[in-house]
Structure formats: C-alpha cells, structure tokens
Amino acid sequence: MAALARWCVRHRLIAVLLWLCAFGGATAAAAVTGTSYSNDYSVPGTESGRAAQLLHEGFPGLGGDSDTVVWHTTRGTVRAAGVEQGMTRALDEIAALPGVSSVDGPYSDQGADQISRDGRTAYATVTFAQQAENIGESEADSVVRTAKAAANDGLQVELGGSAIGLTEAPRDHTAEVVGVLVAAVVLLLAFGSLAASLLPIATALIGVGTAHAGIGLLGHAMTVADFAPMLGMLIGLGVGIDYALFIVTRHRRGLKRGLGVTEAATNAVATTGRAVVFAGATVCIALLGMLILRLSFLNGVAIAACLTVVLTVAASVTLLPALLSFIGPRALSRRERRRLATQGPRPEVPTGFAARWSALVERRPKLLGSLAVAVLALPTLSLHLGTSDQGNDPRASTTRKAYDLLAEGFGPGVNGPLTLVTRVDGAADRIALDNLDATLRSTPGVAAATPAAYATGGETAYLTVVPDSAPQSARTSALVDRLRGQVLPETERGTSLDIQVGGVSAGYDDFADVIIGKLPLFVGTVIGLGCLLLLLAFRSLGIPLKAAVMNIAAVAAAFGVVVAVFQWGWGSELLGLGREGPIEPFLPVIMVSVLFGLSMDYQVFLVSRMYEEWLETGDNRRAVRVGLAETSRVINSAAVIMISVFLAFVLSGDRVIAMFGIALAAAVAVDAFVLRTLLVPALMHLLGAANWWLPRWLDRRLPHISIEPPECRAAHERLGRVHMDELREEEQRDVRDIPG
C-alpha cells in the first residue's frame, strides 16, 4: 500500500488523468450503447415461471407487456357518443404506434366486461410487442401522449402498467445533489479547510460516476434491475465519501505531527488505507453472498453494487493521495497551519466531548449498555413481505390514478389477474377446461373468471381469473394457494391436464418463497464470512462474535423503521412515496448484504485503534478508552455524512430506492451512535482481557493479516512519545470531570 501511495503522489498528474480517462471512457461507452435493465422476478422451475413459458409458446401475441388505458366520465356514461367516438379514435391511433402489437377496447362485442356496472369507467388493454424491459421510453411516451390527448373537462384518462411506469421514472439528480451538498457542509465543519473538504467529494464522485457507467454496460451482459444504478450510487456515495474522510483525517494528523505532505499522504494510505481496503472487501463479500441464492435478478444487483464499492475503494487509495499532494499543506485550515508554524509538531490529543464520553462509558458500562439495548427494541416482528405495485405509487402519478379507477370501477383484483395455463391433449381435457370457469366463479376469493381460450393448434389453453382482492393482499396469496392445492387438482383428476397458475401475484409469491427459503443459508454465509475476516484481522474470538450480534441488531432496527414508514404508512404519502404496502421480498437480502458490510466498516475502524493500543500496552481499559476517544469523532462525522446521503435518496420518488435510503440511514444511525460508540465499548470494558482471547492452537493455524503495518505503529509511537506524558495528563483531567 505504501509503494502504491508513493507512486500516486510522485506521478500525481498521471494518476488523475488515468481516472479521468476511465470515467470519460466508461461514460462515453454507456452513452453509445444505451441501457438494458430488466426487473425479471421470474425464477426458473417455479409454477408461475412455467405458466409464463407455456403462455409465450402457445400465444406469442400475448408475450409482450400488457398495459391499460383507463377513462372515467363524470357526465353521463362512457357509452355516450362523444366519449365513445373520442376514445375509439385515440385507441386506433395507439394501435398504429410503433411497438404496439394490439389494442383491445371495450366497444366491441367481446369487450363488454371492460365497462363498469355504473357505466362511468372503462378500460382498454394495450399489448406491446416486447416485454417492458425491452420497450423504449419514447414508445411508452407516445402511448401516454396519444391517450391523454383524448381527455377533456368531463373525461379523465389515465394509464397503468409496467411500460407506462417507465415514463414516470425520476429523471433528475436532486437526491444525489442534496446528499453531496450536505456531505460537503459536514466535511467543511469537520476539517475547517475548503480544499480538504472537497477532496472526499471529488474522489467519491469520480469512483461512483465510473461505476454508474459500468453498470449501464453490465446490463447488456446480464440481468440488472433498473434500480441497481441508483442503489449503487446510494452505496457508493456513502462509503466513498466515508472512506476518503478516514484517509484525509489520517493525512491531516500526520501533517500536524510534522510529516511532509508526501510522507503524510503515504502513511495515511499505508495505515488507514489498509483499513479502507479491508472494510471494502467485507462490503463486497457481503454483497457477493447474494450469488448463493442463484437468482439472476439479484446476481445483477450484487455485481453492480460490488463494482461500485471496488471502484470507490480504488479511487480512495490511488486518486485521493494524488489530490492530497496537489493541495499540499492546505489540507489543514489556516489556523491549524499557523499553529503548526508557531508551536511546531504536536500529537493530536483526544479532548473535549469525545474524551469525556469515552471515560463515561468506561465508568458506567452496565448502565449505558442496558440503555443501548433498550433503544434497539423496534417493531420488526410485524414485517410482511410482498411486492408493492402501482397502487403504492404517489397519488399524483397517472399509474396510481389508473390503478384506483380500475379498483373502484371493477374491483381491486382487476389490477392483478391470475392466468391459468395448460397443455391440452384430447377431448377429456377440453371438457374439463370448458367447465372450469364455472367452478372458478364459485371459488371463494374469485370475483370473475373467463372461459378457456385455445391456441390455434388447440394444444395450449388459458383462463383468466380475477381475484376479489388487491394483487399485494394476503387474501390474493391465499387464493393462489387454494387454486394450486385444492381447486385445480380436482379438475385435473382423470385427465392429462397440468394447469399452471401464473400472473403477477403468483410470480411475486413464488419469488418471495424462493428468497425466504434460502434466507437462512444466505444470512449464515454472510455472518460466517464476516466473522472469519475479523477473526483473521484481530486474532480474537470475542470481537467477531460481538460484531455479528451488533450487525443483527442494526438490521433489526432498520427493518423496524422500514415497517413503520412503508408498511404502516407513517409519513409515506407526506414524503411522496405512495400509500402503505408490503415490503419488497428482495429487500431483506440486499439490506443484510449492505448493512453487514457497512457495519463491518465501523467495527474495523473502531476496534483496529483499540487493537493497536492493546498490542502496545496490554491494558484493555486504556485500549478501549483511547480507541473510542480517538475514533468516535471521525466515526460520528462519517455517520452523519452517510445518513445525509442515504436520506437524500428519499427525494428520488422511487419507492424501492427510498426503502433502501431510509433503512440504511436508520441502520447507520443505530450502528454509529448506539452500537459502536456505546454498546460495543461497554461490552469490551465488561469483558476485559477476554476480548482478545484466542486459543493457541487456532492462533498457530490462522494466517496473519495486519490491518496496520507494525512499522507504521512504531513510527507513530516514536512521534508521540515526546508528548505521551501530556496526553496522559489530559486524559486524567477528562476522567476527573466525569461526575461520580
């Protein structure tokens, strides 16, 4: 690490130009190739997946994305001559648009069911030639403009569906701008130097920008969800600014101790930079743990987020030292430079609130530890996994309005019909299918069912079932189970039928079931790998075990906040995130990956300083006190930055991204302000020397991995020995200030 940092400092212009070329080249390539994102929840081998495949093979015309145009009149009915003529003309124009395969309206003999009983609401189904992920935004925009042109004072026209949802995706970068501005203010207050505060921002933006373009290119090679770039940016800005903050803080400490700019930057990367690489590796390992689930949807998310972390870490240990050498002594504020010139080099003694807080935790570990545990008692047991739909969109969106109009006019189930598909072989199969719609209509939970429709060759048939509950409702999931477990097996008896239940709700349920089934293996793998890394780094059994418990606590606290905001709806409409609904089934997986990685970051930076002091003194109480006093301020500053960045993404207007932003912000707040600066040091004081215990037989077999090189520790010890007596006197003064 030292050699790499020294090269970047000596060849600073080349290092900066290489990063700018990487950023520019990746951005240009992404702009030329375009994006190809896909929200493919299908899981090979599930019943809904087989139903979709059968439907595509037997009815190719139904293979494209199906969207709806909904209109509602407040004067008369939709059968009025003016309304019928205007909407028929609009639907004909839509049918002629590029990318549209067919339009099925309500004014034909087969479309009578597409007009509500009160005659005030009607809808048409627009079938595109491609699935939503392959539909251009311009094609969807054309459909929206053509349909909206038919609206007037007495006629409301709204549109819904996956392709239409593309037109309402956020296009600005307000969230990123707000997050970066808040981070810049925090850094300026922490450093007092404008130049030093801008470097972490610049480093993170270059790393994240390059990764964002790379994710766009990655979408052409594998399935990448459309929220992956925003998620990567959210994670990358948070960890990128934090990693750079830690390195700049160490660099500034070296300057205050009298080191030259080159030596201070080199030592910062050789010491804190090693911790940054180690922390980034833990984040990547946690993210790549999603690969064991073998779900293409999550594979792309894992690779995309991991790519972002790798590039932000690389920028922190290569681009940042080059930029530090450019600004020279201006990494310190003017007052700090004057003090250095007049008083000479001095060690940075932890004083003020940080030192007093550290001493208080040392004196009252049981009381403060108990209070920390009480803070973590948040509502996680009521977590309900499911997939939100356009009924959870903001009220002002056309997709939400279309959803509500359909639910009011035709019942909530029309927004998520089920599709029953099967192969047909012989007269007995046809007879059973022709009678199935009557059986379905008498099934509890079914609002309507269509007769069987047969493919041209007669080898495939499908029926549409409309539930009497919303797609995300638990009652709809219960209906899927009832059809699969009771109703359809009775129909199949005595025939060769094998009826598969598909549709949006069935697909979401299958996706959630697969994830929940593999969740214990996934969580166990992530915890195990994280504990192994900490075991290798700190040569202790207690440190990784405490870290695992703390990480689980942070995840539970984050889920509690997510449940309150999104599932219970506390402020979700106020924030422009739509009404309450279930929590996305993939959220726990991604959240566990990201949060375990981020939690390990703070654990590494906090405990590594304690471990260094323990190796030098063998005094656990002093190691915990000094480690907390010297790192708590920078950890808290980093946490404020990360929380600000995460919360800023609530402004994106995207429900999924807002879930991640709020959950990550809550977890980081609990982790930094409750766990790492309160509960962890309290437990370490209570356990004493047992914190650092490792069986000898295990110690002999484990490879040695040093986060901070011994030679650097020795150098710091030599630099600080002159002022060690002054440091101890300052600590004793702070301890005496604590009451009791």
N, C-alpha and C positions, 0 to 999 in steps of 0.2 A: 504493500500500500504506500509506503514512504517513497519508493522508487517511482511509482506511478504519479504520485502527487508532485514530486520534484520535477518530473518530465513536463507535466502540465503547466507548472509555474514557469519553468525555463522556456517553454515553447507555447506561451500563453496565447499568442495570436493564432498559431496553427490549431490549438485545441478549440478556440472559439469558432474559427472558420469551419472546422470539421463538423461541429454541432450545427452550425447554421446551414451547412450543405445537407446534412442529414435531415434537418427539419424541412428545408425547402424542397429537397428531392422527394421526400415522402408525401408532402402536401401536394406537389405537382402531380405525382403519380395517382394519388387518390382522386384529384380533381378530374384527371383524364379518364380514369376507369369508372368513376361513379361508385355508388354504394350498392350493396346487395344484402340487406339484413332480412332475417326471417324469424318470426315468432312461431316456430313449429313446436307445438306441445305434444305432437304425436309420439307415442312410444311403441317401437316395433314389438309385435307379439301381443298387444292388448286388444280387447274386443273392439273398442272404438277405432283402433288403427286398421283392423281387418275390415270393419264396415266401410271405412273411407276408401280402402283399396278396391273392395268389391263394387262400390258405387262408381268409382272412377272407371273401372274396366267395363261395367255394363252400361253406364250412362255417361259417356265422355262429355256431353254437353253440360252436365251438372258439376263438372270437375273444377270450374272456375269459382271465384269468390262471389257469394250472393249478398247483395246489399238491398236496402229498401228505400223507396221514396214514399213518404207519408204525407197526406194532406188532410187538413181539418177545416171545416167551414163553420162559421158562427151564424150564417144566414142561410136558412133552408137546409138542403142536403147536398151531398156530393153528386147526386144524380141530376141536379139542376143542369139545364142545357149549357149555361155559361161555364160552369165548373167542369162538366164532362168534356166540352169541346177544348177548353184551355189545357186541361191535363192530358187529354189524348194527344194533342199536338205536341206537348212537351215530352211525353213518353216516346212518341215516334222519333222526335229529334234525338233523344237519348239513345234509342236503338240504333241510330245511324252513326253514332260517335265511334271513333277508333277504340278498340279494346273491349267493346261491349258485345257480348255474344247474343243475348236475348233480353227482352223485357216482357214480363207477364203482368198485365194490368187487370183491374177489377171490372172493366166494362165489357168483357167477353162472357160467353155462356159459362166458361169454366172458372171465371173469377168472381162469382157471386159471393163467395166466402170472404173475399178481401174487402168487403164493405161492412162496417159495424152495424149492429142491430138498430141503432138510432139513426143511421144514415148520415152521420156527420163526419165520419172518419173513414178513409180508405188508404190502401197502400198498394204499391206495385213492387215486384221483385226484379231487380236488375242483376243479371248474371254476367260477370266479366269472363273473358276468355282465359285469364290466368288467375292464379291464387294471389292473395293480397300482397305478398312479399315481392311478386314479380310485376305488379301494376305500377306504372309511373304516376308520380304525383300529379302531373299535368292531365293525365287521363281521368283521374278521380275528380280533379278540379273542374274539368269540363262538364262532368255529370252534375256536380253541385250547382254550377252557374246556370246550366240549362233548366234544371228543376226549379231553382229559386226564382228564375225569371217569370214563372207562372204565378207567383204569389201576388196577392193584392190585399186591400184593406179587409176583406171578409174571408180571405183564404190564406191559411198558414201552410207552408210547405217546408218540411224538414227531411233530413236524410240520415240513415244509420247504416252501420256495417263496418267491417274491417278496412276496406279500401277507402271509405269515406273518412274513417278515423285518421288516415294519413294526412288529410288536408287540415286537420286541427292540431297536428303535432307542433310543439313550440319551435319557433324559428329563430328567436333572438337569443342572445347570450347574457341576459340580465343576471341570471343566477351566478354565472362564473365571474362577471364583473363585480357584483356586490361582494362575493366571497373574497376576491382578491383585494378589493379596497379595504375591507375590514382587516384582513391579514396584514396589509401594509401599515395601517394605523397602529395595530398591536406591536408590530416589529419596530416601528419608529419609537414608540413609547418604551420598549424594552431596551433598545440599543442607543437611542439618542443621536443616531447617525443616519442621515438620509441614505447615504451610499450603502451602508451595511444593511439597512432595512430593505433596499430594493434588490439586493443580490439573491436572497432566497426566492423572491417572487420571480425574478428573471430565470433562475435555474429551473424552478418548477414549471414555468410556462413553456420553456423550450422542451423539457422532457415530456410533459403531458401533450403538447402540441404534436410532437413527433409520434407519440404513441397513438393519438387520436387518428392521425392519418394512416398509421399502420393498421389500426383496427378496421378502417374502411377497406383497406386492401385485403385484410384477413377474411372479410365477409364473402369474398369471391372464392375462397378455398374451402370454407367450412361453414356450418350453420352458426350464425352470430345473431343474437337477439337485437332488436332495434334499440333497446335501452342500454346495450353494452357500452357504446361510446360515451354516453352520459355518465354511466356508472364508473367507467374507467377514469373519466375526467374528475368525478367527485373524489374517488380514492386517490388519484394521482396528485391533485392539488393539495389535498390534506396531508398525505405522507411526504410529498415532495417539499413543501414549504417547511414542514417539521424537520425533516432530515437536514435540510440546508441550515435551518435555525440552530440545530445542535452543533453542526460543524463550525458555523460562524461564531457561535458562543465560545467554543474551544479556541478558535483562532484569536479572538479578542482577548481571551485570558492569557494566551501566550504573549501577545503584544504588551499587555500590562506587566508581565514578568520580565520584560526586557528583551525578548526574542526579536530578531529581524522579521520582516514581512515574509520572506521565503521560508525561513525556518518555522515560523508560527503556522503558516499555511500547511507546510509539510507535516508538522507534528499533529495538527488538527485532523488531517485526513488519516494519518497513521494510527491515531488513537480513536477519536470519536468516529472517524470514517469507517474503521473496522466494525464498530458497533452498529453503524448505519447499514453496512453490508450484511451483517448478521441479522439485524432486525428485518431488513428487506427480504432476506432468504426465508425467514419464518413466515412473513406475509405470503410469499409465493408458494411455499409448501402448503400452507393452509388453503390457499386458493386452488392449487392443483389437486388437493384432496377431492374436489368435486368430480374429477375424472373417474374415480372409482365407481360413481353412480352409473356410468356408461349411458348417459343421456345426451344426445347431440345438442339439445337446446342449452344445457348447462356447460358442456365442453367449450363451446364458443365463448360463453361468458367468462369461464375460468381462464382460458388462454388470453383473452382480451385484457382482463384486469391484471393478469400476471405480466403481460407485456408492458403495461403502463408502469407497474411498480419497478420492473427491471430498468426501464429507461430513466425513471426519476432517480433511482439509486445511482445509476451510471453517471447521470448529469451532476449529482451531488459530489461525487468523488473525483470527477475529471473537469467538468466545466466550472464548477464553483471555485476550486483553488486557482484556476487561471484568472477568473474575475476578481478574486481577492487580491491577487498580485497586481492587477490593474489599479485598484483603488488605493493600495498601499496603506499608510497609517490612517487614512480616513475611515477605516473600519471602526475606529474609536471616535467618540464625539469630541468636539473642540475642548470641552472641559477636561475630558479624560486625557487628551493629548497634552494639554498644559500641565496637568498634574504629573504626568509621566516625565515631562521635561524638567519640572522643578523639584520633584521629590524622588525621582528615579524609580526603577522597577520595584514593585511590591506584589506579594501574593494576594489573590482575591479572597478576602476573609468573609465567610458567610455571616452576615449580621442582620439585624432587623427582624422582621416578622418570620422569615424562613428559619433563622437560628432559634428564635423563641418557640416557634411551633414544633421544631424538632425536639427541643428539650422538653416541651409539654407532653409530647407523645411518649417520650422516654419515662416520664414520671407517672403518667396515668394510662398505661396501655390497656388495662382491663376495661375501664370506663369508656374510653374513646373507641375501643374495638367493639364494644357492645352497641354503642350508638351507630357505628358504621353498619353493623349487621341489620339494625332496625331500618335504616334508610333503604336497604335493598328489598324490603318486603313490598314488592309492586305486583299488580294484578296480571299474572301470566297464565293462571290455570284456565281462564276462560278463552284462551286462544282458539279461534275457529278458522281452520284452513279451508280455502276455497279460492275461486278465481273471480275477481271483480269483472264487470262487463261495462257496457256503455251507460247502464243505469247508474253507475258511480261517477260518471263524468260531471264536470261543473254544469250548473243549471243553465248557463248562457250558451253552451255548445249545442250545435244542431243535432249531434248524435244523442245527447241526453234528451232533447226535446222530442226527437223521433221515438226514442225508447218509451218515454212517458205517454205519448199519444197512442202508441200501439198498446201499451199496457191498459190504458183507460178505455180504449175502444174495443179491444179484443181479448183482454185478459193478459196477465203477466207472462204466461207461458209462450205466447207467440214470439217473444224475443229470443227464445232458445228452444226451438222444436227438436225432438229426437227423431232420428232416422233409423228405421229397421230395414236391414238389407240381408238378402239371402240368395243363394243359387237355387234354381228350380229344376226339378227333374221328374216329369211325369204328371199325370192327371191328379193323383192324390195330393201332391204338393200344391197344385193350383187351387184345388177345392179348399184346402186348409187355409191358404192365404186369402182367398176370397171371403172367407168367414171371419178372418182375424180382426178386421176393422170393427166389427160389431162387438167382439169380445173386448177389444181395447177400450171402446167407449164406455163400457160398463166397469172398467177397472178403476178403483179409487186413485185419485190423483191425475186422471186424464180428462182434459177439457174437450178435446176433439181428436179424431183420427181419420185419415184419408184412406180410401180403398187402395188396394195394391196396384202399383203401376209396373208394367213389364217392359223389359228391354225389347228391341226389335227382334232379336232371335228367340226371345222368351226364356232365356237361360238365367236371367237375373231379374229380381223384383225388389221393390222397396215400398215402404209405407212411411208416412209422416205422422208423428204423434205429438200433439200439443199438450204440455202439462198445464195444470191449473195453478202453478206456482212459478215464481221467477227462476231464471236459469241458475242463479247463485244460491237459491234457497236449499236448505237441508231437505225439504219435502221433495224437491226435484231429484236429489240424490237418492232418496228413499224409493222414489218411483223407478229409477233406473235399476236399483237392486231388485225391486218387486218384479219388474219385467223379466230380468235375467234369471231370477231364481224361481219364479212361480208361474207367471203367465205364459211365457214363450215355451218352456219345456213341455207344458200341456199341449200346446199347438203342434209341436214337433213330433209328438208321440205317434208312431205308426206311419211316419213319412221320412223322407231323406233330407228334410229341411234342417238347416243350421243357421238360425236367424241371429244376426249380429246387431247389437244396439250401438248406434253411433250418434253423432251430433255434438254440438259444442259442450253441453253439460256433461255428457258421458265421457267425452275426451278429457275434460278438465278433471273429472273424478278419477279416471284411470291414471292420469299424470300424477295427481296428488297421492294416490295409493302406492304407486311405484316409489315415489320420493320418500313417503313416510315409512315404507317397508325397509328402505335402505338407510334411513337416517341414523339408526344406532351404529351401524358399521362405519358410516361416514364420520360421525362425531367421535367415535372411539379412535379412528385413524388419525384425525386431526389432533386430538388431545395427545395421543401417543407420540406422534412425531414432534409436536411442540415440546413435550416433556423431555424427549430424548435430546433435543438441541440444547435445552437449558441444563440438562444433566452433564453434557459434554463441556459446556461453557463454564459452569460454576462448580463442578465436582461436588455436587450435593444432591441428596435425595429430597430434602425438605423444600428447597427453592422451587423445583419444577412442580411438586405436588401442590404447594400453595398457589403457584401460578395457575394451575389447572382449575382449582376451586374458584379463584378470583375471576378467571375468564368466564366460567359458567355463570357466576353471579352477575357479571356485566351483561352477558347475553340475556339473562332472565329479566334484568332491569330494563333493557332496551325493548324487549318484547312487551313488557308491561305498558310502556309509553305508546308503542305502536297500537296495541289493543285499544287503549283509551281514545286515541285520536282517530284511527281509521275504522275500527270495528264498532266502537261505541259512538263514534261521530262527534267527539268533544272538539269542536272548533274546525272540523274538516271543511264544512261549507264556507266558514269565515275565511279560511286560508285559500279558498278557490280550488279545493281538492275533491269536490263532489260529496255525496252523502255517504253514510256509513255502509260498510260491506265487509266481506270476509278478507282474510289476509292471504296474499298470494302463496301458493304451496311451495314455490321455489325460494321464497324469502328466507325461511329458516336456514336453508342450505347455504345460500350466499352470505347471509348475515353471520353464521357461525364461522365461515371461512375468513371473512374480512375482519370480524371482531377479534377472533383469536390471534390473527396476525397483528392487528393494531395494539391489542393488549400486551402482546409479547414485546412490542417496541418499548413501551413504558417500563415494563419489567426489566428489560435488558439495560436501559439507561439508568434506572434507579439502582438495581442490585449490582451492576458492574462497578459503580463507585463504592458501594458498601463492600464488595468483594475485594477491591483494591486496598481499602483501608484495613480490612480483616487480615489480608496477607502481610501487611506491613506491621500491624500492631498486635494481632491476635486477641484484641479486645472487641467483643461483639457489641457491647453497648456503645462504645465510641464509633465503631464501624457503621452502625445503623444511624446514629445521631449525625455524624459527619456526612454520610451518604445522602440522607434526607435533606439536610440543610443546604448542601451544595447543588442538589439536582432538583429540588422541589420547585424553585422559581422558574427554571427553564422548562420543566415538565408542565407546569401550570400555564406558562405562556404558550407553549406548543399546543396544549389542550384548548385554550381559548381560540387560537387560530383555527385548529381543526374543527371545533364546534361551529365557528362562524362560517367556515367554508361549507360544511355539511348542511347547516340550516339555510344557507343562501339558496341551496338547490330546491328548497320548497317552492321558490318563486318560479321554477321551471313550468309549473302547471301540470306536470306529468305525475299521475298518482303513484306509479311504481317507484320512480326516482325520488319522489317526496317521502315515500315509506323508508327508503334507504337513508335519505338525508336525516330524517327525524330519529330513526333507530340508531344510526351511527353517532349522531350528536349526543343522544341520551347515554349511549354506552360509554363514549369517551368522557363525558362529564362525570359519570359514576366512577369510571376507572381512574381518572386522574385526581379528582377531588375527594373521593371517598376511599377507594381501594388502595392506590399506590401511595398516597400521602397520609393515610390514616390507618387503614386496617392492616396492610402489609407490614409497615414498621412496628405497629403494636404487636402483631403476632411474632415478629422477629425478636422483639425485646423479651417477650414471654418465653420463647423457645431457647434463647441464649445461644450457646455454642452448638447446640443440636442443629441449628440452621445449616451448618457447614459440614455435617457428618456424612461420610461416605464409607461403606465397608472397604477394607483394604484390598480384598480380593477383586472387588469391582474396580477400584481405583487403578489397580495394576493392568487391568484388561481394557480400560477405556482409552481411546486416543486423546491426546492433549490438544485442545483448541483454546487459544488465548484471544480474548476479545481485545485486550490492550497489551502490547508487547512489553516484556519485562524491562527492556532498556529504556522505554519511554517512562515507565513508572519510576525508574531510578533517576532519570533526568528531572522529573517533576519533584522528586524527593530532594535532590540536591538544590534545585532552585528555591524550594520553600523552606529549607532547613534553617536559614538565617532568621526567618520570621516566625518559626514554629512557636516560640515562647509567646509571641504577641498573639498568635491565633488562639492558643490555649487560654490565655487571659481573657480574650474576647468571649470565648465560649462560656467560661465560668461566670462572666458578668451576665450573659444572657440567661444562664441557668438560675442565677440568683434573682433575676427579675420575675421568675415564674412564681405565682402565689402558692403557698403550702409547701 
